[in-house]
Amino acid sequence: QVQLVESGGGLAQAGGSLRLSCTASGRTFSNYAMGWFRQAPGKEREFVAGISRSGGRPYYADSVKGRFTISRDNAKNTAYLQMNSLKPEDTAAYFCAGDRGASSYGIRRASGAYDAWGQGTQVTVSS
């Protein structure tokens, strides 16, 4: 099982930017498709973005498409989520997750498909 640790959350103003990082240890990072999820108070956890094992074919939720960019550096065992043009509705705890069962170019959006999770990092966007 890979261990995941997020960093980079914090407070931003609407229209601003933050970059989240997710560093992996314990298993071969490149064997995992990676996803970012978020959960706001009183709401269910939702898929934000995903990237395949090789780094190709990123996929985004409609709510963040054009504003967020997911990437990964397998040499550094790290995945990233660049968040631009932030909105107050982006406020949530953000979690990175690893999916070992995805196909080579596959990205799954269901949280139940992911078998490794970080502890989460809080993102708060003020208006």
C-alpha positions as CSV (number, residue, x, y, z in Angstrom):
1,Q,0.0,0.0,0.0
2,V,1.3,3.4,-0.9
3,Q,1.2,6.2,1.8
4,L,0.1,9.6,0.6
5,V,0.7,13.0,2.2
6,E,-0.9,16.2,0.9
7,S,0.4,19.7,1.4
8,G,-0.1,23.2,0.0
9,G,-3.6,24.0,1.2
10,G,-4.4,27.3,2.9
11,L,-6.4,30.5,2.5
12,A,-6.8,32.2,-0.8
13,Q,-8.9,35.1,-2.1
14,A,-11.4,34.5,-4.9
15,G,-9.6,34.6,-8.2
16,G,-6.3,33.5,-6.6
17,S,-4.3,30.3,-6.9
18,L,-3.0,27.5,-4.8
19,R,-1.0,24.4,-5.7
20,L,-1.5,21.2,-3.8
21,S,1.1,18.4,-3.7
22,C,0.7,14.8,-2.9
23,T,3.8,12.9,-2.0
24,A,3.8,9.1,-2.1
25,S,6.0,6.5,-0.3
26,G,6.0,2.8,0.4
27,R,5.1,1.4,-3.0
28,T,5.8,2.1,-6.7
29,F,4.0,5.4,-7.3
30,S,3.8,4.8,-11.0
31,N,1.6,1.8,-10.5
32,Y,-1.2,4.0,-9.3
33,A,-3.6,6.3,-11.1
34,M,-4.0,9.3,-9.0
35,G,-7.1,11.3,-8.2
36,W,-8.0,14.4,-6.2
37,F,-11.2,14.6,-4.3
38,R,-12.8,17.2,-2.1
39,Q,-15.3,17.3,0.6
40,A,-17.1,20.4,1.9
41,P,-18.9,20.4,5.3
42,G,-22.2,18.6,5.1
43,K,-21.5,17.4,1.6
44,E,-20.4,14.1,0.1
45,R,-16.9,13.6,-1.1
46,E,-16.6,14.5,-4.8
47,F,-14.2,13.7,-7.6
48,V,-12.2,16.7,-8.8
49,A,-9.5,15.5,-11.1
50,G,-7.7,12.3,-12.1
51,I,-4.5,11.3,-14.0
52,S,-3.4,8.0,-15.4
53,R,-0.4,6.1,-14.3
54,S,1.8,7.5,-17.1
55,G,0.5,11.0,-16.7
56,G,-1.6,11.2,-19.8
57,R,-5.3,11.8,-20.3
58,P,-6.2,13.9,-17.3
59,Y,-9.9,14.1,-16.5
60,Y,-11.7,16.9,-14.6
61,A,-15.0,17.4,-13.0
62,D,-17.1,20.0,-14.9
63,S,-16.9,22.4,-11.9
64,V,-13.2,22.8,-12.2
65,K,-12.5,22.2,-15.9
66,G,-10.4,25.1,-17.3
67,R,-9.4,26.3,-13.8
68,F,-7.6,23.3,-12.3
69,T,-4.7,21.2,-13.7
70,I,-3.6,17.8,-12.4
71,S,-0.1,16.6,-13.1
72,R,2.4,14.1,-11.8
73,D,6.1,13.5,-11.6
74,N,6.8,9.8,-11.2
75,A,10.5,10.5,-10.6
76,K,9.5,12.5,-7.6
77,N,6.7,10.3,-6.5
78,T,4.4,13.4,-6.4
79,A,1.1,14.4,-7.9
80,Y,0.0,18.0,-8.1
81,L,-3.2,20.0,-8.4
82,Q,-2.8,23.5,-9.6
83,M,-5.9,25.5,-8.8
84,N,-6.4,28.9,-10.5
85,S,-9.3,31.3,-10.6
86,L,-10.4,30.0,-7.2
87,K,-14.0,30.5,-6.1
88,P,-15.6,30.4,-2.7
89,E,-17.4,27.2,-3.6
90,D,-14.0,25.5,-4.0
91,T,-13.7,25.7,-0.2
92,A,-13.3,22.1,1.0
93,A,-10.9,19.5,2.4
94,Y,-8.9,18.2,-0.5
95,F,-7.7,14.6,-0.6
96,C,-5.4,12.8,-2.9
97,A,-6.0,9.1,-3.6
98,G,-4.3,6.3,-5.4
99,D,-6.0,3.7,-7.6
100,R,-3.8,0.6,-8.2
101,G,-6.6,-1.2,-10.1
102,A,-7.0,1.3,-12.9
103,S,-5.9,0.3,-16.4
104,S,-2.7,1.9,-17.8
105,Y,-4.6,4.8,-19.3
106,G,-7.7,4.6,-17.1
107,I,-9.1,7.1,-14.6
108,R,-11.9,6.1,-12.3
109,R,-14.1,8.7,-10.6
110,A,-15.7,6.6,-7.9
111,S,-14.1,7.1,-4.6
112,G,-14.6,3.4,-3.8
113,A,-12.2,2.5,-6.6
114,Y,-9.3,4.2,-4.7
115,D,-7.4,2.1,-2.2
116,A,-4.9,4.7,-0.8
117,W,-5.8,8.0,0.7
118,G,-4.0,11.0,2.1
119,Q,-5.1,12.7,5.3
120,G,-6.5,15.8,3.5
121,T,-5.5,19.4,3.3
122,Q,-7.9,22.3,3.8
123,V,-8.5,24.9,1.1
124,T,-10.5,28.0,2.1
125,V,-11.4,30.6,-0.5
126,S,-12.7,34.0,0.7
127,S,-14.9,36.2,-1.4
